[in-house]
């Protein structure tokens, strides 16, 4: 068990997780500036990018790189500084560290070493996009970036298809069209929204159906980072608290996904394993044995 009283006196340093603006510098908080100015060092995803932010606010705190390619080797160095009583702020290029950006690993390592971690509130693209989308906010699921390969992307979406929560994705302008088509193919027609360039001068929301969003993406030049927000499933296939597939054999269960949902056999087997909460290899073996009987 790890119990942290964040503002008690300690001889150890504190790791501060500091969100930075996602476009509009006025979104920085007074508290974030105070922390960035007072810590011993700032661990930054890109020191050149963070240097511009610090220069804008006349902050001269030393910088050290902490990014996807060096985070493991840098971890011990940062932990040692914390153990010696130095305080560190971790920042990403924009938004909240740890959300589709480096940060989770050092936070985990610090907590496992009983070192205090304090997270500041601040800018986050996914939450801005969710609230601005006009889709339900009472329950949502943040996925981040989907896999790049088509089969992996389709498999990931197949796992999310039956969630009733609003779904949040990040995507680059280069893969937006393909991702929208994949979402439409797997989820079918749903309400959705695209948000881009959030908090910046050219901030834009596109709200409509999946077909309307796809049509918009085909007609417009795509620039900036995108958030995709998709309404959750409205097809709760249950009957009086009983799972719809309860009385189906494994073979029938897999075939249902392949025939009615147009899944590949691999994706169908994976979804059946998730439905039944059993290892995928058991579904694979049972399905193929049934097919050869």
C-alpha positions, 0 to 999 in steps of 0.5 A: 500500500502506498499512501501519499499526503502530498503537502507534508514536509519530506526530505525527498524531492517531488515529481510534478506532472505539469500540463502545458498549453495545447496551442494557446499560451494563455491556457498556462496556469499561475500554479504551473508557472510557479512550479516550472520556475521553482523546481530544480530541473524540468524533464521535457519531451522536446527541450527545444519546444519547452525552451520556447515556452520557458523563454516566453514566460522568462523562466530559466530552470534547467532542462533535461530530455525525457522522451519516448526513446530515452525514458527508460535510461533516463528514469534512474537518473531522475529517480536519484535526483528525487531521492537526493531531495531535488524536485522535478517537473515533467512536461510534454510538448503539449497537454497532460504528460502521460496521456498519449505522451511520455510520463506514465513510466516515471510516475509509476517508478516514483510511486513504487519508490515512495516518492511524492508525485503531484499532478497539476490540472490543465490543458487536455485535448481529449476532454476539450473535444469531448465536451465540445462535441455535443455527445454524451459526457456522462460515460466516456472511453479514451483510447488515444491513437489507434494502431496504424496497420489496417488489421490491427486497427480493425481488431482494436475497433472490434473490441470497442464496438459494443461499448456504450460509452462515448469513444475518444481517439487521437489521429494524425491528418495523414491517417484521418480518412482511413480511420474514419472509414474503419470506424464506419465499417466496424461501428456502422452509422453513428453520430460523431465529431472531429475537433482539430487545432483546439485552442488555436486560431483555426480551431474547428469542430465538425459534427454529424454522422460518420458519412458526413464526417467522411465526406468532409474529410474527402473534400477538405485539406487536412491539417493539424492534430485531430480528435475523433469523438464517436457516440457509444453503442445503442445496441445492448443485446441483452434480454432480461439480464442475460447475455444474447450469446448465452445459449449459442455454441462457440461456433455459432457465436463466432459465426454470428460475428462473421455473418452479421457483423462482417468480422474476419474469423480472427476478429470474431474469435477475439471478440468471442473470447472477450465476451466469454472472458476466456483465453482466445486460444480456447475459442480458436481451438473450440471453433476449429474443432467444431468446423472439422467435426 
